Amino acid sequence: MTKLNEALLELNLSTAAYKMKMWFFISYLITMCFISCLAVAEDAKGFGPIFEEQPIDTIYPEESPDGKVSLNCRARASPFPVYKWRMNNWDIDLTNDRYSMVGGNLVINNPDKLRDAGKYFCLASNIYGMVRSTEATLSFGYLDPFPPEERVEVKVKEGIGLVLLCDPPYHFPDDLSYRWLLNEFPIFITMDKRRYVSQTNGNLYIANVEGTDKGNYSCFVSSPSITKSVFSKFIPLIPLSDRSTKLYPADIKVQFKDTYALMGHNVTLECFALGNPVPEIRWRKVLEPMPSTAEISMSGAVLKIFNIQLEDEGTYECEAENIRGKDRHQARIYVQAFPEWVEHINDTEADIGSDLYWPCVATGKPIPTIRWLKNGYAYHKGELRLYGLTFDNAGMYQCIAENAHGAIYANAELKILAMAPTFEMNPMKKKTLAAKGGRVLIECKPKGAPKPKFSWSKGTEWLVNSTRILIWDDGSLEIRNITRADEGTYTCFAENNRGKANNTGTLLITDATRITLPPANADVTVGENATMQCSASHDPALDLTFIWSLNGYVIDFNKENRHYMRNFMLDSNGDLLIKNAQLKHAGRYTCTAQTIVDNSSASADLVVRGQNRKDEEKIILDPFFPICASLPPTP
């Protein structure tokens, strides 16, 4: 018997394991089927290319050992996009061995400045249209060596100001940084109030020469864009001792110019003066406070404004002063802004034959201009309005806003719809309720393109516009002053040049909700109770709710249960009890009896008087301007 039990147990275990394996297998099949169905559904939708990565301005060092440069381009689309590239508006021949494509990325082998420098953009296309990427410039960076000629030694009396010229070699781009070597690498001049290296031209300025300045000076130039540095031949500096050293007034030699700055960027202004003794430098913004993000260097020679904004525009002044005199310099900062979207286009579906206005608005300084591309080609300038849409209007559109500082792109797909009316996605309500004597709107909103024309029938009777019946342009049917005779079956017919369809619903008429016992005006003294009565008749098939408001504000019985209580004993009775009435409870009370179909309201005034004649107050209410009770007058 024991062996039999063990065998049965083993059989049960193996059966359970088999069922578990089958369950996992079936779950796997269901999951894979679901994923496949999602993929098929996504493919069935289909959409035009949307850029996920676009080329950016690139500087290729002429001396780079890489031997290739890559410009990126990647788009999402269904079906998958096809890519091509253009340089200076000419198609790039990808059969040429110098070019290759990795996905949508363009790889240029052994880049050459004469052949490859220029403006590039990529185009991504599928059956729904083509889009063009932002334009990127491929430049070739270089920094030539300094001339090999020896530099002439400089002799200068102590106490006299001095400028050593850097005269940097030919280079690109113009983003050099400058330092000065003293005697040997890597000993660099430390800038202070007496010595300054301009990052504009690289020159070394010494406010007044001292004997300790003796040495050999070399201008050290670095280009961060191509990671290269060069330095000039040494310039011997020989200070000449002069016992009759004279004092000289401040003389500004490093002067900032009128500057055009881009909002959100950092701005650097330089100002340095020669003089003996060393001048003090001060900064200010003329007639306005300095920006909160402004910082002045320890030496005073540099003013830096971080994250500059439009309100930081203005005239700036630096003043250099010593005991012999002062010097001033002024120049203006003009703050401008890169284009930024205020409103731009999005994917749109439009009915064939309809009109389309596509708003595309950008802000910036200067004000950006607007131009349009359709499927990658120039299409329109300014505001875009299309009339009487046809299938030829379908495609990928791009709105480009640009000013002197750059361009921004907004991409969208326009699909033109043409289909017979159908109620599958938006059928009419099967049942609509309306109150006798009231108004009802029966909606009819089939999908169809072009926009269908509508007609209605009640049973077999065709409906026409009258004082009681109105067929709206959007297909809705409005019936006013409803009677019991309006109850029945209504059919909406929709027709366009592609076909026709209809849908039916039933209109049921209910008894109107009526206030049968309205609230009456009441007059109580502070501390007394007051009852505002309210009864209503309604359709017995519907639930009735009473809502009370004071001076237009709905009373919350949960929060204000200390003073307000409702009568829940009878469905048709909504009496309101006001307990321990205070002056603030005076005002106009409105009772609203409401069902899901209609409602009815009635109002009355409650006057709350003070306990003494002196502070008695009567609240006079204007029904159009409800007010709250005021405090008793001061004795």
C-alpha positions in Angstrom: 0.0 0.0 0.0 2.9 2.3 0.8 4.5 1.7 -2.6 1.2 2.4 -4.3 0.9 5.8 -2.4 4.5 6.7 -3.3 3.8 5.9 -7.0 0.7 8.0 -7.0 2.5 10.8 -5.3 5.3 10.7 -7.9 2.7 10.6 -10.7 0.9 13.6 -9.2 4.2 15.5 -8.9 5.2 14.8 -12.5 1.8 15.8 -13.7 2.0 19.1 -11.8 5.4 19.8 -13.2 4.1 19.0 -16.7 1.2 21.4 -16.2 3.6 24.1 -14.9 5.8 23.7 -17.9 2.8 23.9 -20.2 1.5 27.0 -18.4 4.9 28.8 -18.9 5.0 27.7 -22.6 1.5 29.0 -23.3 2.2 32.2 -21.4 5.3 32.7 -23.6 3.4 32.1 -26.8 0.7 34.6 -25.6 3.4 37.2 -24.8 5.2 36.9 -28.1 1.9 37.1 -29.9 1.0 40.2 -28.0 4.4 41.8 -28.9 4.0 40.8 -32.5 0.5 42.3 -32.6 1.8 45.5 -31.2 4.5 45.7 -33.8 2.0 45.0 -36.6 -0.4 47.6 -35.2 2.5 50.2 -35.0 3.5 49.4 -38.6 -0.1 49.6 -39.7 -0.3 53.1 -38.3 2.8 54.3 -40.1 4.4 57.7 -39.7 6.9 60.0 -41.4 10.5 60.5 -40.2 11.1 62.2 -36.8 14.7 63.2 -36.1 16.3 61.9 -32.9 19.8 63.0 -33.7 21.0 65.7 -36.1 24.4 66.9 -37.3 26.2 69.6 -35.4 28.9 72.1 -36.3 32.2 70.3 -36.3 35.8 71.4 -36.3 38.3 68.9 -37.7 41.9 69.5 -36.8 44.0 69.6 -39.9 46.8 67.6 -38.1 44.4 65.0 -36.7 45.7 61.5 -36.8 42.2 60.0 -37.0 41.9 60.3 -40.7 38.1 60.5 -40.7 35.2 62.7 -39.4 31.6 61.7 -38.7 28.4 63.7 -39.0 25.5 62.2 -37.1 21.9 61.7 -38.4 19.2 59.4 -37.0 15.5 59.4 -37.4 12.5 57.3 -36.2 9.9 56.3 -38.8 7.6 53.6 -39.9 8.5 52.1 -42.3 12.2 52.7 -41.7 13.7 55.8 -43.3 16.2 56.1 -46.1 19.0 58.6 -45.7 20.9 60.8 -48.0 23.3 63.7 -47.5 23.9 67.1 -49.2 26.9 69.4 -49.0 26.5 73.0 -50.0 23.1 71.9 -51.5 24.7 69.3 -53.7 24.0 65.5 -53.3 26.9 63.6 -51.9 27.9 60.6 -54.1 28.0 57.8 -51.6 29.5 55.5 -54.2 32.7 57.4 -53.8 35.2 55.5 -51.5 35.8 58.7 -49.6 32.3 58.5 -48.1 30.5 55.8 -46.2 27.2 55.6 -44.2 26.8 54.0 -40.9 23.0 53.9 -40.3 22.2 57.5 -41.1 25.7 58.9 -40.1 28.0 60.2 -42.8 31.7 59.2 -42.5 34.3 61.2 -44.5 37.6 59.4 -44.9 40.8 61.4 -45.2 39.0 64.7 -44.9 40.4 67.5 -47.1 39.9 71.2 -46.4 39.5 72.2 -50.1 37.0 69.5 -50.9 35.2 68.9 -47.6 34.8 72.2 -45.8 31.2 73.4 -46.1 27.6 73.1 -44.9 26.0 69.7 -44.6 22.5 68.4 -43.9 20.9 65.0 -44.1 17.5 64.0 -45.5 15.4 61.2 -44.1 12.5 59.8 -46.1 9.9 57.1 -46.3 6.5 56.7 -48.0 5.0 59.5 -45.9 7.5 62.1 -47.0 10.9 63.6 -46.3 12.4 65.8 -43.6 15.6 67.8 -43.7 18.0 68.1 -40.7 19.4 71.2 -39.3 22.4 72.5 -41.2 25.9 71.9 -39.8 29.2 73.4 -40.8 32.4 71.3 -41.2 35.4 73.5 -40.6 39.1 72.7 -40.5 41.0 73.9 -37.4 44.6 74.9 -37.4 47.2 76.9 -35.4 50.3 77.8 -37.3 53.7 78.1 -35.5 55.1 81.6 -34.7 57.6 83.0 -37.2 61.2 81.7 -36.5 62.7 85.2 -36.5 64.2 86.4 -33.2 62.4 89.1 -31.4 64.0 92.4 -30.6 64.9 93.1 -27.0 63.0 95.8 -25.2 64.6 98.4 -22.9 62.4 100.6 -20.7 62.9 102.8 -17.7 61.5 101.7 -14.4 58.2 103.2 -13.6 57.1 103.5 -17.2 54.2 101.4 -18.5 54.9 98.7 -21.1 53.0 96.6 -23.7 54.6 93.4 -25.1 52.9 92.4 -28.3 51.9 88.8 -28.8 51.0 89.0 -32.5 49.6 85.4 -32.7 50.1 83.3 -35.8 47.3 82.4 -38.3 44.7 80.2 -36.8 41.1 78.9 -36.9 38.8 79.1 -35.0 39.3 82.4 -33.1 39.0 81.0 -29.6 42.6 81.2 -28.5 43.7 81.5 -24.9 46.9 83.4 -24.0 49.6 83.2 -21.3 53.2 84.5 -21.1 56.2 82.4 -20.3 59.0 84.0 -18.2 62.5 82.6 -19.0 61.6 79.0 -19.3 58.7 76.5 -19.5 56.5 76.1 -17.5 57.0 79.4 -15.6 54.1 81.6 -16.4 53.4 85.3 -15.5 51.0 85.6 -12.7 48.5 88.3 -13.4 47.8 90.9 -10.7 46.9 94.6 -10.5 50.2 95.6 -12.2 50.4 92.9 -14.9 47.6 91.8 -17.3 47.4 89.4 -20.3 44.6 90.4 -22.6 42.5 87.4 -23.9 41.4 89.6 -26.8 44.8 90.1 -28.5 47.3 88.2 -26.3 49.4 91.3 -25.4 51.1 91.6 -22.0 50.5 94.9 -20.2 52.6 96.1 -17.4 51.2 99.2 -15.6 54.8 100.3 -14.6 58.0 98.4 -15.0 60.0 97.3 -12.0 63.5 95.9 -11.8 62.2 92.4 -11.0 60.5 92.3 -14.4 63.8 91.6 -16.0 63.8 88.4 -18.1 62.9 86.7 -21.3 59.2 86.7 -22.3 57.4 84.4 -24.7 53.7 84.5 -25.8 52.1 81.1 -25.2 49.0 80.4 -27.4 46.6 77.5 -27.0 43.7 76.5 -29.2 41.2 74.3 -27.2 39.3 73.4 -30.3 42.2 71.5 -31.8 44.1 70.8 -28.6 47.3 72.5 -29.8 49.7 75.1 -28.3 52.6 77.2 -29.7 54.9 79.8 -28.3 56.8 82.7 -29.7 60.5 83.5 -29.7 61.6 85.1 -26.4 61.6 88.9 -26.0 64.3 90.1 -23.7 63.0 92.8 -21.3 65.7 95.0 -19.7 64.4 97.5 -17.1 66.6 100.6 -16.8 67.1 102.1 -13.4 66.1 105.8 -13.2 66.4 107.6 -9.9 64.2 110.4 -11.2 61.2 108.1 -11.7 58.1 110.2 -12.4 54.5 109.5 -11.5 52.1 109.2 -14.5 48.3 109.4 -14.5 46.1 106.4 -15.3 45.9 105.6 -19.1 43.5 102.9 -20.2 45.1 100.8 -22.9 42.9 97.7 -22.8 39.5 98.8 -23.9 36.3 96.7 -24.5 34.3 97.5 -27.5 30.5 97.6 -28.3 29.5 93.9 -27.8 26.6 91.9 -29.1 25.9 89.1 -26.6 23.5 86.2 -26.9 20.9 85.9 -24.1 21.9 83.1 -21.6 25.6 83.3 -22.5 28.5 84.7 -20.5 30.1 88.0 -21.4 33.6 89.2 -20.6 34.8 92.8 -20.7 38.4 93.8 -20.3 39.8 97.0 -19.0 43.4 97.7 -17.9 45.4 100.9 -17.5 49.1 101.9 -17.4 50.2 104.4 -14.8 52.4 105.1 -11.9 51.4 104.3 -9.2 49.3 101.3 -10.4 45.8 102.5 -11.1 42.7 101.2 -9.3 40.0 100.0 -11.7 36.2 100.4 -11.0 33.2 99.2 -13.0 29.6 100.4 -13.2 26.6 100.3 -15.5 25.7 103.8 -16.6 22.5 105.1 -14.9 21.5 101.5 -13.9 22.4 99.0 -11.2 24.9 96.3 -12.1 23.5 92.9 -13.1 23.2 90.5 -10.1 25.2 87.9 -12.0 28.2 90.3 -12.6 31.6 89.4 -11.1 34.8 91.5 -11.1 38.2 89.8 -11.0 40.6 90.3 -8.1 42.8 92.6 -10.2 39.7 94.6 -11.3 40.7 94.2 -15.0 37.8 91.8 -15.9 34.1 92.2 -15.6 32.2 88.9 -16.3 28.4 88.8 -16.6 27.1 85.3 -16.3 23.8 84.1 -18.0 23.2 87.6 -19.5 19.6 88.6 -19.9 17.8 91.2 -22.0 17.5 93.6 -19.1 21.4 93.6 -18.8 21.7 95.5 -22.0 23.1 99.0 -21.6 26.3 101.1 -21.4 29.1 99.9 -19.1 32.0 102.0 -17.9 35.4 101.3 -16.4 37.3 104.0 -14.6 41.0 103.8 -13.8 42.5 106.2 -11.2 45.7 106.8 -9.3 46.9 109.9 -7.4 48.0 111.6 -10.7 44.6 111.4 -12.5 41.9 109.2 -13.9 40.7 107.8 -17.2 37.3 106.5 -18.2 36.1 104.2 -21.0 32.5 103.3 -22.0 31.0 100.9 -24.5 27.6 99.3 -24.9 26.4 95.7 -24.6 23.6 94.8 -26.9 21.7 91.6 -25.8 20.1 89.5 -28.5 18.3 86.2 -28.4 18.3 82.9 -30.3 14.9 82.0 -31.8 12.5 80.3 -29.5 9.1 78.8 -30.3 5.9 80.6 -29.2 3.7 78.2 -31.2 4.8 75.6 -33.6 3.3 72.9 -35.9 2.3 69.4 -34.8 1.2 66.3 -36.7 -2.2 67.1 -38.2 -5.0 65.2 -39.9 -7.2 67.3 -42.2 -10.3 66.5 -44.3 -9.9 66.6 -48.0 -11.4 69.8 -49.4 -11.0 71.6 -46.1 -8.9 74.7 -45.3 -5.9 74.7 -43.0 -4.1 77.4 -41.1 -0.9 76.2 -39.5 0.4 78.6 -36.9 4.1 78.8 -36.5 5.3 81.7 -34.3 8.8 82.3 -32.8 10.3 85.0 -30.7 13.9 86.2 -30.7 16.1 89.2 -31.2 16.3 90.2 -34.0 12.7 88.9 -34.7 13.1 85.6 -36.6 11.9 85.1 -40.1 9.7 82.1 -40.9 10.2 79.8 -43.9 8.7 76.4 -44.8 10.0 73.2 -46.3 7.8 70.4 -47.7 9.4 67.0 -48.0 12.8 68.6 -47.6 12.4 71.3 -50.3 11.7 75.1 -50.1 8.0 75.6 -50.0 6.7 78.9 -48.6 7.7 82.0 -46.5 5.8 83.5 -43.6 2.3 82.5 -42.6 1.0 79.2 -44.1 -2.7 78.9 -45.1 -3.8 76.1 -47.4 -7.3 76.1 -49.1 -9.2 73.3 -50.6 -6.8 70.5 -49.4 -6.1 67.7 -51.8 -3.9 64.5 -51.5 -1.1 66.5 -53.1 -0.9 68.6 -49.8 0.0 65.5 -47.8 3.6 65.1 -46.7 6.2 66.1 -44.2 6.4 69.9 -43.4 9.0 71.8 -41.6 8.7 75.3 -40.2 12.0 77.1 -39.7 12.5 80.2 -37.6 15.8 81.9 -38.0 17.7 85.0 -37.2 21.4 86.1 -37.2 22.1 83.7 -34.3 20.7 80.5 -35.7 17.6 78.5 -36.7 15.1 76.2 -35.0 13.1 73.6 -36.8 9.5 72.3 -36.1 8.6 69.2 -38.0 5.1 67.8 -38.6 3.2 65.4 -40.9 0.1 66.4 -42.7 -2.3 63.6 -43.5 -5.3 64.2 -45.8 -8.3 62.2 -44.8 -10.9 61.0 -47.3 -13.5 58.5 -46.1 -17.3 57.8 -46.2 -19.1 58.7 -43.0 -18.9 56.1 -40.2 -20.3 55.9 -36.7 -18.0 53.0 -35.6 -15.7 55.3 -33.5 -18.4 57.7 -32.2 -21.9 56.2 -32.2 -25.0 58.1 -31.1 -26.3 57.6 -27.6 -28.8 54.7 -27.4 -31.0 56.7 -25.0 -31.3 60.4 -24.3 -33.4 61.8 -21.5 -35.1 65.2 -21.7 -37.5 67.0 -19.4 -40.9 68.1 -20.6 -40.9 71.9 -21.4 -37.1 72.0 -21.6 -34.4 71.7 -24.3 -32.3 68.8 -25.5 -29.3 68.4 -27.8 -28.9 65.0 -29.5 -25.3 64.7 -30.8 -24.4 63.2 -34.2 -20.6 63.1 -34.8 -19.6 60.5 -37.3 -16.1 60.4 -38.7 -16.0 61.3 -42.4 -14.0 63.4 -44.9 -14.9 65.7 -46.4 -17.2 66.9 -43.7 -20.6 65.2 -44.2 -24.0 66.9 -44.7 -26.6 66.0 -42.1 -30.3 65.3 -42.0 -32.6 63.8 -39.4 -35.8 61.8 -39.1 -38.2 60.9 -36.3 -39.5 57.5 -37.1 -40.5 57.9 -40.8 -41.0 61.7 -40.5 -38.2 63.9 -42.0 -37.3 66.8 -39.7 -36.8 70.4 -41.0 -35.6 73.5 -39.1 -38.4 75.4 -37.3 -38.9 77.6 -34.2 -38.6 74.4 -32.1 -36.2 72.2 -34.1 -32.7 73.1 -35.3 -30.2 70.9 -37.1 -26.7 72.3 -36.4 -23.8 72.4 -38.8 -21.9 69.8 -36.8 -24.9 67.4 -37.1 -26.4 67.9 -33.6 -30.2 68.1 -33.3 -31.7 70.6 -30.9 -35.3 70.5 -29.8 -36.9 73.2 -27.6 -40.1 73.4 -25.6 -40.2 69.6 -25.4 -43.5 67.9 -25.2 -44.5 64.2 -24.7 -45.1 64.0 -28.5 -41.3 64.4 -29.0 -40.6 61.1 -27.5 -39.5 58.4 -30.0 -36.7 57.1 -32.2 -34.5 59.6 -34.0 -32.1 58.8 -36.9 -29.1 60.9 -38.0 -28.1 60.6 -41.7 -24.6 61.7 -42.8 -23.5 61.9 -46.4 -20.4 63.1 -48.4 -19.0 62.3 -51.8 -17.5 59.1 -50.4 -20.6 57.5 -49.2 -23.3 57.7 -46.5 -24.2 56.3 -43.1 -26.9 56.6 -40.4 -27.3 55.9 -36.7 -30.3 55.8 -34.4 -31.1 56.7 -30.8 -34.2 57.0 -28.6 -35.4 60.2 -26.9 -37.3 59.6 -23.6 -39.3 62.4 -22.0 -39.4 62.8 -18.3 -41.6 65.0 -16.0 -40.0 68.4 -15.4 -38.6 69.2 -12.0 -40.5 72.0 -10.3 -40.2 73.9 -7.0 -43.6 73.3 -5.4 -42.9 75.1 -2.1 -40.2 77.8 -2.4 -38.3 79.3 0.5 -39.8 82.4 2.1 -38.1 85.5 3.4 -37.3 85.2 7.1 -36.2 87.5 9.9 -34.4 86.2 13.0 -32.3 87.5 15.9 -28.7 86.4 16.4 -28.7 83.0 18.2 -32.1 81.9 17.0 -32.8 79.1 14.5 -34.3 79.6 11.1 -35.9 77.3 8.6 -35.8 77.8 4.8 -38.4 75.5 3.3 -38.1 73.9 -0.1 -40.1 71.2 -1.8 -40.2 70.0 -5.4 -41.9 67.6 -7.7 -40.0 65.5 -10.2 -40.1 62.5 -12.4 -40.5 59.4 -10.1 -38.0 57.4 -12.2 -35.2 59.9 -11.4 -33.3 60.7 -8.2 -33.7 64.2 -6.8 -31.0 66.2 -5.1 -31.3 69.5 -3.3 -28.4 72.0 -3.4 -28.4 75.1 -1.2 -26.2 78.2 -1.8 -25.8 81.5 0.2 -25.1 84.6 -1.9 -24.0 82.4 -4.8 -21.7 80.1 -2.9 -22.7 76.4 -2.4 -23.0 75.4 1.2 -20.8 72.5 2.3 -22.8 70.6 4.9 -19.8 68.6 5.9 -17.7 71.6 6.8 -20.5 73.8 8.1 -22.6 71.3 10.1 -22.5 73.4 13.3 -25.0 75.8 11.7 -26.6 74.1 8.8 -28.7 70.9 8.7 -30.7 69.3 5.9 -34.0 67.5 6.1 -33.5 64.0 4.7 -36.8 62.5 5.8 -38.7 63.0 2.5 -37.3 62.7 -1.0 -39.2 65.7 -2.3 -38.4 67.9 0.7 -35.1 69.8 0.9 -35.8 72.1 3.9 -32.7 73.9 5.3 -32.3 74.4 9.1 -30.0 77.2 10.2 -29.0 76.7 13.8 -27.8 79.5 16.1 -27.9 82.0 13.3 -25.1 84.7 13.3 -24.9 87.9 11.3 -22.7 86.2 8.7 -25.5 83.8 7.9 -27.7 86.7 6.6 -28.1 86.9 2.8 -29.9 85.3 -0.1 -30.5 81.6 0.1 -31.1 79.7 -3.2 -32.6 76.2 -3.2 -31.9 74.1 -6.4 -33.8 70.9 -7.0 -31.8 68.8 -9.5 -32.0 65.5 -11.4 -29.7 64.2 -14.1 -32.0 65.7 -16.6 -33.0 69.2 -15.4 -33.2 71.5 -12.4 -35.3 74.2 -10.8 -34.4 77.0 -8.4 -36.0 79.5 -6.0 -34.5 82.1 -3.6 -35.4 84.0 -0.4 -33.7 86.4 1.9 -32.7 85.8 5.5 -32.3 88.9 7.7 -30.3 88.4 10.9 -30.7 91.1 13.5 -28.4 92.0 16.5 -29.7 91.4 20.0 -29.7 95.1 20.9 -31.3 98.0 19.0 -27.9 99.7 18.8 -26.2 97.0 16.8 -29.3 95.9 14.9 -28.5 95.5 11.2 -30.7 94.7 8.3 -29.0 93.2 5.3 -30.3 94.7 2.1 -29.5 92.5 -0.9 -29.2 93.1 -4.5 -29.9 89.7 -6.3 -27.4 90.6 -9.0 -24.6 91.6 -6.6 -24.8 89.2 -3.6 -22.8 90.4 -0.5 -22.0 89.0 2.9 -23.4 90.4 6.1 -21.2 93.0 7.7 -20.2 93.5 11.3 -22.4 95.6 13.6 -21.8 99.3 13.4 -19.4 100.8 16.0 -21.4 102.5 18.9 
